[in-house]
Amino acid sequence: MYEVIISIRLKEGITDPEGATTLKALHLLGFEDVKDIKTTKVFTLMIDDKDEKTARKRAEEMCQKLLTNPVIHSYSIDIKKV
């Protein structure tokens, strides 16, 4: 069994409206020292597979078919055996 953590973020140059709204709200609450916010979506999956290489391949497929839009997203995959 493998725990697979997929972190998805917007590529450089892509507008992050959620980050901008959160930054504005923090400033309104007095957190003026925060200068920028980038949002990241994280999926934690438990994959029952025979080896790490196969689990990573399955996670890559999931990213390409559903979890990300390759035009605007970049992602990273971390895997550990559990």
N, C-alpha and C positions, 0 to 999 in steps of 0.2 A: 504494500500500500504506500502511495506517495502523496504528500501534501504539496499541491501545486499552487503557488501564489502568482497571479497575473496582475501586474500593475499597468494601467492604461492612462496615458496622458496625451494632451494635445501637442502636436508638433510645433516647433518654433515658428512664430509668425501667425499662428491661428489665434483668433480672438477667443478669450475665455470669459464669457459673460458671467458665469457663476462666480468665478474668482474675483472679477471686478465688483460685483454686487456685494460680495462678502467683505472685500477690502473697504468699500464705502461704508458699510454698516459698522465695521470695526473702528473706522475713523470717527463716525458719529458717536460711538460709545467711549471715545477718548483714547483709543489705541493708535495714536498718531505715529508711533515708531514703526509700525508695520508698513513696509514700502511696496510690497508686491505679494500676490497670492496666485499660485498655480494649483488647479484642482487635479486630483488623481483619483481614478476609480480602481478599486482593488477587489479581485475575485479570489477566494480561497476555495480550492477544489480538492476533494479526496478522490484520487484515481487508483483503482485496484488494477495494477498492471504488473507485468513480469519483470520489467527493468526500467531504469530511469530514462534511457534513450527512447523507449516506446512511449512512456508517459509524456515526455517533452514533445514528441511528435504529435500526440493527440492534442496537447494543449495548443501547439502551433496551429493545428487544423481548426480548433475552436475559435482562436483569435481571427483567423483568416475568413472563416465562414459566418461568424456571428458577432463576436465580442468587440471587434474593432472595425473602423472604417480606415483603410490604408491611406486614404487621401489626407486625412486630418489627424490620425492617431499614430503614436508610437507606443510600443509596449515592451515589457521585460517579463521574463518567466524565471521564477526561482522554484527549485524542487528539493524536497528533502524526504528521505525514507522515514516512515513512521511505523 
